[in-house]
Amino acid sequence: MVENERLRQEMRRCEAELQDLRATPAASPCPGCEHSQESAQLRDRLSQLQLEVAENKGMLSELNLEVQQKTDRLAEVELRLKDCLAEKAQEEERLSRRLRDSHETIASLRAQCPPVKYVIKTIEVESPKTKQALSESQARNQHLQEQVAMQRQVLKEMEQQLQSSHQLTMQLRAQIAMYESELERAHGQMLEEMQSLEEDKNRAIEEAFARAQVEMKAVHENLAGVRTNLLTLQPALRTLTNDYNGLKRQVRSFPLLLQEALRSVKAEIGQAIEEVNSNNQELLRKYRRELQLRKKCHNELVRLKGNIRVIARVRPITKEDGEGPEAANAVTFDPDDDSIIHLLHKGKPVSFELDKVFSPRASQQDVFQEVQALITSCIDGFNVCIFAYGQTGAGKTYTMEGSHENPGINQRALQLLFSEVQEKASDWEYSITVSAAEIYNEVLRDLLGKEPQEKLEIRLCPDGSGQLYVPGLTEFQVQSVDDINKVWARRSIPSSLRSECARWSWAPGHAGQSSGPGRARSI
Ligand SMILES: Nc1ncnc2c1ncn2[C@@H]1O[C@H](COP(=O)(O)OP(=O)(O)OP(=O)(O)O)[C@@H](O)[C@H]1O
């Protein structure tokens, strides 16, 4: 019990220390730092230890309850034993009293009845008086004999009663002995149980105590580390506090500074806006002048190069052209003038002067470079049409469409168009639409429409601009070259139509170009 008390005191001390430790990390002056995390871990560990202590406490209280119950049961049994002993003492007292009474009664009876002596005398009755005395004596004798028999009977009964009392006493004694042995056994069992419970309790307390000690040691070590860290952190904290105070002062004066800065910034911004506005005005003026210049240049270009420019491209000789010098000399060029082409027509030389002549060595890029300026004109709002014309196998498809690896004018023009639009996207909004129409034998058809066989009409724009338009012509809004290619891929245009008479046209906000029927590729 003394040991238990000591362990309890030790436990209480541990708990008090745990409480102290729990209170200590809350005063951490540097939240969010590494030591705070360590403190938080320690706090967690402490709460775990507290949980364990609470569990052990629960176990201890359970054991105490059990011991209490056993003690109560023992007290009850002792009480019952005491009652039995008192009962037994009373019964013994009563029996001994009765025995004493019986002895006294017997003694008094013995004292009352002197031994009767029978004296037989032969008396001669001589007189009636004597006879009467004799009969009285006989009656008295008779009465005394009856009394003796009765007393004997009583004595016998008393003896029987005494015997039964003895037997009862023996039985009671045996019962008491049995009770006593049972009580002793219960007491022994109780003591054993109490001892084992005491041992269990002691063991649990010792284990909990040992665990708590180990944990406490670790906590102490950690706490020592934290304290050391706190000590080292204190100078840093002081510096931080100073900084914080400085910052607080700055923050207090910040609204004033901010207002001042805002005022000056507003003034600067106002000035900058004014400058930008004047710059914008200047730029707008320059732009308009530039636009005029560009138009003028275009007009000049058109004037110089002609509104309609004809360019010849001679493809390399193929098997179909035949072999030998005749095939090789069918077309010749002027090395000094790239606008002259010489042909042999029925054996006679014929010369043509065009805007430009490309030899078979000219690449797709060379050809495109020649018409590239027209794409810029198109973006600037001029209507432009490029188409290829020539006999079968002359190279129209090759020049206009080309291959995937080596694209022709169409794809290059579209790529240039979109890249130019992309460049100007910050200042301009462009809307590019694609439509395709075919004029064949004076009949106009929508190649991208749902009903390609439906006949359409060409009309003059009602705005008086002199532009032509085709009411009901299907248009697709596109954002990239891929979109245009997808439009072509999606539509069910007969390949013959697509290869013979496809026309693509675009302009910001305009659609619809036309050309005459024939073997042509146009854009
Ligand atoms: N400049 C060139 N360089 C190399 N090959 C060329 C050139 N021009 C045309 N060809 C080749 O000549 C052949 C005929 O060209 P293409 O199909 O473009 O003729 P086309 O005028 O479109 O014919 P058609 O009117 O019959 O469709 C093709 O195999 C093509 O690759």
PDBQT file of the ligand as one rigid body, heavy atoms in Angstrom, charges set to zero:
ROOT
HETATM    1  N1  LIG A 601       7.655  23.719-112.172  1.00  0.00    +0.000 N 
HETATM    2  C1  LIG A 601       7.558  22.376-112.115  1.00  0.00    +0.000 A 
HETATM    3  N2  LIG A 601       8.567  21.668-111.624  1.00  0.00    +0.000 NA
HETATM    4  C2  LIG A 601       8.506  20.304-111.540  1.00  0.00    +0.000 A 
HETATM    5  N3  LIG A 601       7.428  19.595-111.960  1.00  0.00    +0.000 NA
HETATM    6  C3  LIG A 601       6.389  20.254-112.462  1.00  0.00    +0.000 A 
HETATM    7  C4  LIG A 601       6.364  21.678-112.564  1.00  0.00    +0.000 A 
HETATM    8  N4  LIG A 601       5.203  22.058-113.113  1.00  0.00    +0.000 NA
HETATM    9  C5  LIG A 601       4.505  20.915-113.342  1.00  0.00    +0.000 A 
HETATM   10  N5  LIG A 601       5.195  19.850-112.964  1.00  0.00    +0.000 N 
HETATM   11  C6  LIG A 601       4.759  18.459-113.057  1.00  0.00    +0.000 C 
HETATM   12  O1  LIG A 601       4.109  18.284-114.265  1.00  0.00    +0.000 OA
HETATM   13  C7  LIG A 601       2.966  17.470-114.138  1.00  0.00    +0.000 C 
HETATM   14  C8  LIG A 601       1.704  18.178-114.606  1.00  0.00    +0.000 C 
HETATM   15  O2  LIG A 601       1.495  19.301-113.782  1.00  0.00    +0.000 OA
HETATM   16  P1  LIG A 601       0.063  19.770-113.268  1.00  0.00    +0.000 P 
HETATM   17  O3  LIG A 601      -0.723  18.572-112.809  1.00  0.00    +0.000 OA
HETATM   18  O4  LIG A 601       0.277  20.834-112.292  1.00  0.00    +0.000 OA
HETATM   19  O5  LIG A 601      -0.575  20.257-114.593  1.00  0.00    +0.000 OA
HETATM   20  P2  LIG A 601      -2.035  20.951-114.757  1.00  0.00    +0.000 P 
HETATM   21  O6  LIG A 601      -1.808  22.106-115.578  1.00  0.00    +0.000 OA
HETATM   22  O7  LIG A 601      -2.652  21.142-113.455  1.00  0.00    +0.000 OA
HETATM   23  O8  LIG A 601      -2.760  19.793-115.561  1.00  0.00    +0.000 OA
HETATM   24  P3  LIG A 601      -4.332  19.614-115.742  1.00  0.00    +0.000 P 
HETATM   25  O9  LIG A 601      -4.881  20.835-116.359  1.00  0.00    +0.000 OA
HETATM   26  O10 LIG A 601      -4.415  18.424-116.623  1.00  0.00    +0.000 OA
HETATM   27  O11 LIG A 601      -4.804  19.346-114.338  1.00  0.00    +0.000 OA
HETATM   28  C9  LIG A 601       2.885  17.093-112.714  1.00  0.00    +0.000 C 
HETATM   29  O12 LIG A 601       3.447  15.812-112.515  1.00  0.00    +0.000 OA
HETATM   30  C10 LIG A 601       3.723  18.113-112.018  1.00  0.00    +0.000 C 
HETATM   31  O13 LIG A 601       4.342  17.585-110.838  1.00  0.00    +0.000 OA
ENDROOT
TORSDOF 0
